[in-house]
């Protein structure tokens, strides 16, 4: 699956309108043998939570869509599966297969849970691998852990004749010259691909002698996109090489996420365009001020609530008996992390998920880099 396709699916889920029927969000790790057991146990437990026959019927209809899809058979290269299903009069079903794994996680709610998809998008993203040896070069586009493009797979054409007019030294000189020309042709193709398709990250793989020469010959624009150089031999399977580059890319992505934490801290230190904490971050997202939402993977907000009658929302505040605004008792628990991610996707705000950062956790586990200050914030700081 291409990253752009995943982004479209995330937007579909983030903007799905609520209905009376519940949505089942089902993530399955197909790399583990017990994912069917996890699904069965969760369905058995969730089935008990519906107080009316109508709600149970809608839930069963959604589960039936999932079971029907699983029975059809999953592609053998699929390691992660995300299924979103809803029964009732506004039936909805969206299955997504991935080459990389996702956690076993099944939940029910009025809206789809998209956090794990957003985390997947942030972690794996897309990059280009230039796999080179002395006598061959392959250029691969990798999206979400899978090869989705292969635009150049060539070998240099060398004259094989060594005779009176071609001494061994003459031939070896020809080999070096032709190889250099071949590598430069590959770099030109690489540059065209990365610019045309919007790739921002490059990993070189292959024989160290060749990758070193390629690195030195990269134009500045490509050199700035170089993430890492991975050793690979001619005997290595392409799938193994891609797996190695994927691990390298994930490490680089984590470093980039930590750089966002540094930017957040710097903005806080200088009273710049940033807010931290659940309440301020939620307000920034609701006001469309947020440019980047930065979340710690371990972030676990305190209980929050929303009023079903007037949509008043309180973050990390104990749920009262009645809404303070409208005095109605129709209060619902609010999943803050999921709500923040959904708002970010709806408003075009970037999302960075940070695996581990003590600095971010000290700031409350969540923060936003802002596009601008709200008028009241501006006047308050100017006062």
GIVENQUI-V315740 format. One record per backbone hydrogen bond with DSSP energy under -1.0 kcal/mol. CO is the residue of the C=O (numbers start at 1). NH is the residue of the N-H. E is the energy in kcal/mol with one decimal. If there is no record, write none. Layout:
# GIVENQUI-V315740
co = <CO & CO>
nh = <NH & NH>
e = <E & E>
This chain:
# GIVENQUI-V315740
co = <2 & 3 & 4 & 5 & 6 & 7 & 8 & 9 & 10 & 11 & 23 & 24 & 25 & 26 & 27 & 28 & 29 & 34 & 35 & 36 & 37 & 38 & 39 & 40 & 41 & 42 & 43 & 46 & 52 & 53 & 54 & 55 & 56 & 57 & 58 & 59 & 60 & 61 & 62 & 63 & 64 & 65 & 66 & 67 & 75 & 79 & 80 & 81 & 82 & 83 & 84 & 85 & 86 & 92 & 94 & 96 & 98 & 98 & 105 & 107 & 109 & 114 & 115 & 116 & 117 & 118 & 119 & 120 & 121 & 125 & 127 & 128 & 129 & 130 & 131 & 132 & 136 & 137 & 138 & 139 & 140 & 141 & 141 & 142 & 143 & 146 & 149 & 152 & 154 & 167 & 168 & 169 & 170 & 171 & 172 & 173 & 174 & 175 & 176 & 177 & 178 & 179 & 180 & 181 & 182 & 183 & 184 & 185 & 186 & 187 & 188 & 189 & 190 & 191 & 192 & 193 & 194 & 201 & 202 & 203 & 204 & 205 & 206 & 207 & 208 & 209 & 210 & 211 & 212 & 213 & 219 & 220 & 222 & 225 & 228 & 230 & 233 & 237 & 238 & 239 & 240 & 241 & 242 & 243 & 244 & 245 & 246 & 247 & 248 & 249 & 250 & 251 & 252 & 253 & 254 & 255 & 256 & 257 & 258 & 259 & 260 & 261 & 262 & 263 & 264 & 265 & 266 & 267 & 268 & 272 & 273 & 275 & 277 & 278 & 279 & 280 & 281 & 282 & 283 & 284 & 284 & 285 & 289 & 291 & 292 & 293 & 294 & 295 & 296 & 304 & 305 & 306 & 307 & 312 & 314 & 323 & 328 & 329 & 330 & 332 & 334 & 335 & 336 & 337 & 338 & 339 & 340 & 341 & 342 & 343 & 344 & 350 & 352 & 354 & 357 & 358 & 360 & 361 & 365 & 366 & 367 & 368 & 369 & 369 & 374 & 375 & 376 & 377 & 378 & 379>
nh = <6 & 7 & 8 & 9 & 10 & 11 & 12 & 13 & 14 & 15 & 109 & 85 & 107 & 83 & 105 & 81 & 32 & 38 & 39 & 40 & 41 & 42 & 43 & 44 & 45 & 46 & 47 & 49 & 56 & 57 & 58 & 59 & 60 & 61 & 62 & 63 & 64 & 65 & 66 & 67 & 68 & 69 & 70 & 71 & 78 & 30 & 98 & 28 & 96 & 26 & 94 & 24 & 92 & 86 & 84 & 82 & 79 & 80 & 27 & 25 & 23 & 118 & 119 & 120 & 121 & 122 & 123 & 124 & 125 & 144 & 142 & 203 & 140 & 205 & 138 & 207 & 133 & 154 & 131 & 151 & 129 & 148 & 149 & 127 & 146 & 143 & 141 & 139 & 137 & 171 & 172 & 173 & 174 & 175 & 176 & 177 & 178 & 179 & 180 & 181 & 182 & 183 & 184 & 185 & 186 & 187 & 188 & 189 & 190 & 191 & 192 & 193 & 194 & 195 & 196 & 197 & 199 & 128 & 227 & 130 & 230 & 132 & 232 & 211 & 212 & 213 & 214 & 215 & 216 & 217 & 223 & 224 & 225 & 202 & 204 & 206 & 236 & 241 & 242 & 243 & 244 & 245 & 246 & 247 & 248 & 249 & 250 & 251 & 252 & 253 & 254 & 255 & 256 & 257 & 258 & 259 & 260 & 261 & 262 & 263 & 264 & 265 & 266 & 267 & 268 & 269 & 270 & 272 & 271 & 274 & 370 & 368 & 281 & 282 & 283 & 284 & 285 & 286 & 287 & 289 & 290 & 288 & 371 & 350 & 369 & 352 & 367 & 354 & 299 & 334 & 314 & 332 & 311 & 307 & 305 & 327 & 323 & 331 & 308 & 306 & 336 & 339 & 340 & 341 & 342 & 343 & 344 & 345 & 346 & 347 & 349 & 293 & 295 & 297 & 361 & 362 & 365 & 364 & 296 & 277 & 294 & 275 & 291 & 292 & 378 & 379 & 380 & 381 & 382 & 383>
e = <-2.0 & -2.5 & -1.9 & -2.2 & -2.6 & -2.2 & -2.2 & -2.3 & -2.9 & -1.6 & -1.9 & -2.2 & -2.4 & -3.1 & -2.5 & -2.2 & -1.3 & -2.2 & -2.2 & -2.5 & -2.6 & -2.3 & -2.6 & -2.3 & -2.0 & -3.1 & -2.3 & -1.8 & -2.0 & -2.4 & -2.1 & -2.3 & -2.9 & -2.0 & -1.8 & -2.4 & -2.4 & -1.5 & -1.6 & -2.8 & -2.5 & -1.7 & -2.3 & -2.0 & -2.0 & -1.6 & -2.8 & -3.0 & -2.8 & -3.0 & -2.5 & -3.2 & -2.2 & -2.8 & -2.0 & -2.8 & -2.8 & -2.0 & -3.1 & -2.7 & -3.6 & -2.3 & -2.6 & -2.0 & -2.5 & -2.3 & -2.5 & -2.4 & -1.0 & -2.5 & -3.2 & -2.6 & -3.0 & -2.4 & -2.7 & -1.5 & -3.0 & -1.6 & -2.8 & -1.2 & -2.8 & -2.8 & -1.5 & -2.2 & -2.1 & -2.9 & -2.4 & -1.8 & -1.8 & -2.5 & -2.6 & -2.3 & -2.0 & -2.4 & -2.3 & -2.6 & -2.9 & -2.7 & -2.6 & -2.2 & -2.4 & -2.6 & -2.3 & -2.1 & -2.1 & -2.3 & -2.0 & -2.2 & -2.8 & -2.7 & -2.1 & -2.2 & -2.5 & -2.2 & -2.3 & -2.4 & -1.3 & -2.1 & -3.7 & -2.1 & -3.2 & -2.7 & -1.3 & -2.9 & -2.1 & -1.4 & -2.4 & -2.6 & -2.0 & -1.4 & -2.7 & -2.0 & -1.1 & -2.4 & -2.0 & -1.8 & -1.3 & -2.0 & -2.8 & -1.9 & -2.1 & -2.5 & -2.2 & -1.9 & -1.8 & -2.5 & -2.4 & -1.8 & -2.0 & -2.8 & -2.0 & -1.7 & -2.2 & -2.2 & -2.3 & -1.7 & -1.4 & -1.4 & -2.1 & -2.1 & -2.3 & -2.6 & -2.6 & -2.4 & -2.1 & -2.8 & -1.9 & -4.2 & -1.3 & -1.8 & -2.0 & -2.7 & -2.1 & -2.5 & -2.1 & -2.1 & -2.1 & -2.5 & -2.0 & -2.4 & -1.1 & -1.2 & -3.8 & -2.3 & -2.2 & -3.0 & -1.8 & -3.2 & -1.9 & -2.2 & -2.5 & -2.9 & -1.8 & -2.9 & -2.2 & -2.1 & -3.1 & -2.2 & -3.3 & -2.4 & -1.1 & -2.5 & -2.8 & -2.0 & -2.4 & -2.5 & -2.4 & -2.2 & -2.3 & -1.7 & -2.5 & -3.4 & -2.9 & -3.0 & -2.0 & -2.1 & -2.8 & -1.5 & -2.5 & -2.8 & -3.1 & -2.1 & -3.6 & -1.7 & -2.5 & -2.6 & -1.9 & -2.2 & -2.0 & -1.4>
